[in-house]
């Protein structure tokens, strides 16, 4: 399959144009300007709200002016992750895509299909006057990936539609009708670094990398390893066996991604260095066996390191490592009503952000607000016992299923007509902007779907090309039959 023959051609043309525009979360200015110019260039009513969300309104096809207004919604920002050996500036460089069989990928970075492909479908609908539909509002929100602040900041009245189709789901053939709420819990350890001349100490750099990673909500139940938790296991063993001391730690990345890489610099007494190497090799073998089905490219690196000028104090070193070993990570509870994760937590990053300041970032999700609070408090308690400063964010709400949804009825009916099979109707253990829309627009009838994506929030992100055409046809059929 060659890139020039991708179908639907207009959607992939728009996706290419989008990927030429840098759009990291909280840095969407160029994308906002691009979308505003795009809408105005088509002669369509275009507006931008106070936080940067863009709405482009397209009138109904002739004879369909009396149909309900349908909102099509995607987020314009993208997760910016790259492989360490890739030289790429997300604030200035265009995403470099290529076709690999039936998949589209990017060269060493996230692809941006989450949610650039949804934006591309909206732009294609706006640009194609041959389509049949009622009045449409295409909405492009900012900062979905790092806190949903675009949807949070949207004021009631910005959208006027009675129905909304969110194009930010990742499994073709599945219609999403509910989502989890979430929040972040951050722990900060502060201390005065302890000077050392390195006498009698062996310094090592430890690294775990090459993990699968993925979305900290949708992929949390797939038994993928968390690089931070793996590293914490060895640190705990080293603390107990040799009095291991941290000199630095830079582990994990974004709050909503399962960490793929983690590394630190540690010191142990010289007499234990061979024992530490042996234990590292045994540890690597044990972990590889534990995750043999899900982690086939794990790498464990131990190498000597020049002595550092400072170490973490013994007290903070101990408290931090104990907390990292103890803190909950992964699935906490399954739903009592459907086959879906109800509550989870992700140990996202552990970083010494400046000498003597270590920040640990975690995220909690649940479809039940009471258990989301409980999970956040469980994580907070582990760090509070360790003497850290802990802050629990406000978070965002979930979205409850509407059993009388008209847009869902139409979506199911048209899917069966097109493809001869029933779609799967389910919830998702991830945050969708629909949760916030349901608060701001009570009664708004919503459904979410999209083409198949894998490896989301990692440089392994890939888009299954044939499913784009299926979703496109499905979307047009829904719009023609509302």
N, C-alpha and C positions, 0 to 999 in steps of 0.2 A: 504494500500500500504506500503510494507516494504522497508526499505532503500536498502536491499540486492537485491531487484528485480527491481530496477529503470532502466528505459530504455530511451535512449540507454546506455547500461552498461558502455561502454568505456568513454563516455562523463562524466557520473557521477563519474567514477573512477578518471578521470583527475580533476574534480572539487574538489573532496576530497583531492587530492594531493595539489592542489593550496591552499585550505583553511588551510592547515597545515603550510603554509609559511606566516609569517607576511608581510604585504604590505601596510601600511598606505601611503597616498600621501606624497611625498617628503622623504619617507623612504623605497624606493623599492629595496635597495641593495640586500637583500636576494632573492627577486623574480627575479631580473635580473640574478643573479648567477644560480638560479634554472632553468630558461628558457635556459640559455646558455648551462648548462650541459645537459639539456634535448635534445636540438637540436644536439649538438655534439655527444651525446650518440647514436643518431639514424644515425650517419654518414652523417648528412645533413649540408650544408653550413650555418654557423651561424655567425652573426656579431652584434656588439653593437656599437651604435653611441656615440657621445660626451656627450649627455644628458642622455643616459641610455636606449633609445629605442632598442628593440631587433628585428631582422629580421631573420627568418629561411626559407630557400629556399628549396622547394621540387620539383624534376623534374617531368615532365609529365608522365602519364601512357603510355605504349607502343602504338604507333600509334597516339598519340595526341600531339606530340611534336610541331606541327605547330600552335597550338591554342594560342590565346592571353594569356599573363600572367595575372592572377587574383590575386589581393592582398586581403587577409582576415585580418581584423584589429580589435583589441580590446584593451582596456587599462588595464594594470595590477594592478593599484592602486585601493584602495577602500575607501569609506567613513567610518570613525571609530566613530560610535555612540553607546552608551550603556545606559541601564537604570541605574539610580543613585545607586540602591541597588546591582548592579552587580560588583563583583571584577574581573576585566579583564584588562590585559595589552596588547594593540594592537601591541606593539613592539616586544613581545615575545610569546604570547599565540596563539594557534591554534583556529580557529573558530569552535564552537561546534554546528553541525547541527543536526536536527531531522525532521522526517516526521510527518506531521499533516494532515491526510486525503490525499488530492491531492496536498497539499502544502509542500514545504520544508522551514524550518525556522531555525534560530539560537537561542541559549539559551541566551536571554537578550542582544544581540548585533546585529548590522547589519550583514546580511548574507554573503555579499561579492559577490552575484550573479551579481551585478553591479560593474565590468563587468567580474567577474570571470567565469561566465558561457560561455561568448563569448570566453574567453581564453581557456576554457576547450574544446570547439568545435574545435578550431584551433589545439590544441595539439592532439586531437583524430584523426583529418585528417592527421596530420603529422605522427602519429604512425601507421596508418592502411594502409598497402600496397595493400589491396584488392580493394580500391576505384578507381573509374575511373574519371580522370580529366586531364586538361592541366597543364602547369607549374604554380606553386603556390608560392606566397610569403606570409608567415604568419608574421604579424607585431604586436608587443605588445608594446604599448606606456606607458610612465610614466606620472604621475602627471596630469591626465585628470581632476580630481575632484577639484583641487584647483587652476586652472588657465590655463589648457591645455598647460602647458609649454613643455611637451614632443612633441606634434605636432608642437608647436611654434618653438622649437629648432631643429626640423628635417630639415636637409639640402636637397635641391633638389638633386635628384640622389640616395638617400638612397633606395627608392623603384623604381622598373622599370616597374611595371605593368601598363596596359592600362585601367583596370577596377578595382574597389575597392568595396568590400562588408564590410561595417561597422556592427559589431555584437553587437551594444550597444543601441538597442532600446528595449522597454519594453511592447509591445502589439503584441502578435502573430496575424497574419492575416493582419497586417498593414505594408506597405512599405513606408519608409520615404525618401523623395526626397528633403527636404530643412530643414533648422534649423535657429534658432535665433542667433544673435550675442549678446554679453554681456560684461559688465564691472562692476567693483566695485567702490563704492564711500565711503570713510572713513572720518569720522569727529572726531577730537580730541579736548577735552576740558581739559585745564590745569588750575590748581588753587592751592593755598596754603590751605590745610585743616584747618578748624577752630577748635581750641581746645574747648572742652565742659566738664563740670563736671556732666552734665545730670540733674542738678537741675530744677525741675518744668517740666520735659519732660517725656513723655511716649514713650518708644522705642518698635517698632514692627518689626517682620519679616513677609513680605508678599511674598507669592509664588503662582504661577499659574503653574499647571503641568497636565500631563495626556492627553495632546492634541494629535491629530493625526499626525501633522507635515507633512512631505513629501518633494518632490522635489520643489524647489522654482521656477522652470520654468514649468514643465509638470503638476504640481498640483496647480498652482497659481489660476486657475479659478474654483476650486472646493469648494469655500467658506469654507475653513478650517481656523480656528482661528489662529492668530499669537500671541503667548504668550507675546511677547514684547509690541505689540500694546495694548493688554488688560491691562497689568500692567501700561502702560503709561496713560491709561484713568483714572485709579484710582488715580495715582499720580497727574494728572492734577486737578481732583476734590479736592484732599487733599490739594494741594497747594493753591487753591482758597478759600477753606472753613476754613482751620486750620493753614495755613502757614507751611505745611508739609515740612520737610527737609530730604534729603537723607544722609545716613551715608555710604552706600555701595550699589552697584548694580552689579549683575552677572546674565545676562539674555541672553538667546539664545545661539547659537553655531556656526555651520559652515555657511559660506556665502551663500552656495547653498542649504540650508535646511530651510524650514518653521519652525520657532522656536516652540518647544514643551513645553519648560519649561522656566520660568523666575522668579527671586526672587530678593528681595532687603531688606535692613534694613533702616527704617525711624524713625524719631522722630516727635512727635506733642506735643503741650501743654497738660499737664495732664487732664485738664478739658474737653478735647474733646475725651478722649479715648473710652467712651461708644458710643458716636456718630459715631466714626470711625469704630467700630465693626459693628454697625447696618448698616452703609452705605456699608461696605464690603459685608455683607450678601445679601443686596438688589442688589448690583452690581453683585454678583455671580449669583443670580437668573435671573437677566436681561440678562446676557451673555449666560447662559445656554439656555434660550429661543431663543435668536438670532441664536444660533448654534445647535439647537436641532437635526437637521438632520445629521450633519457632526461630531459633537463632543459629543460622548455619555459617555466619561470617564473623563471629565474635573474635576479637583480638585482645590479648592481655600483654601489656608491656611493663617490664620492670628494668630500669637502667640506673646506673649510678649517676649522681648529680653533684655538682660542686656545692660546698657548704654555703648555706644562706646566712645572712647577718643576724636574722631573728628567728624565733620559734613562737608558736602559740604558748601562752602560759600553761603550766601543768593543769591548773584548775579548769580553765576554759576548754583546753584540749580534751580533757576527760568528759566534761559535761556535754560538749558538742558531739563527740563520737557516740556516747551512750544514747543521746537523743536521736541521732541518725539511725542507730540500730533499732531503737524502740518504736519510732514513729510509724503509724499505719501507712501502707501503700497498697494500691490495687483495689480489688472488689471487696466491699465491706458487707453488702447485702444484695440479694436478688429480689426482684419484684414478686409479690405474692399472687399477682393476677395474670401476668404475661411473662414469656421467656425473655426477660430483659434485665440488665443490671439496674438495680434501684439506686444504690449508693456506692460511691467510690472516692478514693483520694489518690493524688499523684504527687510524689516528691520530685518536683520539677527542676530545681536548681539549688546548688550550694556554692556560694562564691565569696571569696575575700575581696570585697569591692574596693577596699583601701586598707592600708596597714592597720590591723587591730579592729576591723569591722567585717564580720561574716554575716551575710544574709542568706537565709534559707527560704525558698519560695515553694509553696505547695498550693494545690487547687483541689477543691471538693465539689462533688456533683451529686444530686439526688432528685428524683422525681417527687419526693415527699419533702416539703420544706422543713418539717420537724426533724427528719433524719439528716438533712443537709446541715442544719444547725448542730445536731449531735456529732456528726463527723468532724465538723470544723472545731468543735470544742474538744474532741478526742485528740486531734492533732495539736491544738493549742496547748492542751494540758501537758503533753509530752515535752514540749519546749519550755513551758512555764516551770515545770519541775527541774529543767536543766538551767534555769536562771536567765533565760533569754527574754528580750522584749518581744511581745507578740501582738500582732495586729490582724484582726479578722475583717476582711472587706465587706462592703454592703452586698455585693453579689447581684444576681439577676434571677428573675422568677422562672418557673417552668410554665409549660403550656399544656392545659388539660384537653383531652379529646372531647369534641362535640359530636355526640351520637346522632344528631339530626343534621349533620353538615350537608348542604346542597352541593358545594363545590367538590366534596369527596364523592358524592353520588355520581356526579357527571364524570369525574376523573376515572372512577372505576368502570363506568359504562363505556366510555370511549376507549379505555385500554383493552377491554374484552373485545370490542368491535374491531380494533386495529390488529391485535395480536393473538386473538383466539384463546386467551387464558386470563385467569383472574390475577390481578396484582396483589402483592402482599401489603396489608395495612398494618402498620406498627408504629411504635414510639421509638425514640432514639435517646441514648444516654449521652447526650451532648447538648450544648446550649444552642438554641436557634433564636433568631430575633423575634420569632412568633410569640415567644413568651412575653416579651416586653410589649409587642403590639397588642396582645390580648388584654393587657392592663390599660393601655392608652386608648384603645378602640374596642370597648366592650361590645360583643355581638359580631365582631368581624369574623367572617367565615373563612377558614384557612386550611391549606394543605401544602405539603412540601415534597418535592421530588427533584431528581436530577440524574445525570449520566453516571456511570460507574467510575469511581476514582479509587485508587489504592495508594498506600504509602503517603497519605496526606500529612502535611506538616513536617515532611522530611525531604531530603534530596532525592528520595526514591519515589516521590509523587508521580503518578502516571494516570492517564485518562484513556479509558477503553473507547476507541474511536467509533465503532459501530453503534454504541449506545447513545451517542450524541444525536444521531439521526432518529433513533427510536423516540427519545425524549422530545425532540423537535416536533415530530409528527403528532405525538401525544398532546403536546402543548397547543399546537394549532387546532387540533380537533376539539379540545376543551373550549378554547376561545370562540370557536365557531358555533358551539352548542350551548353556551351559557344563556 
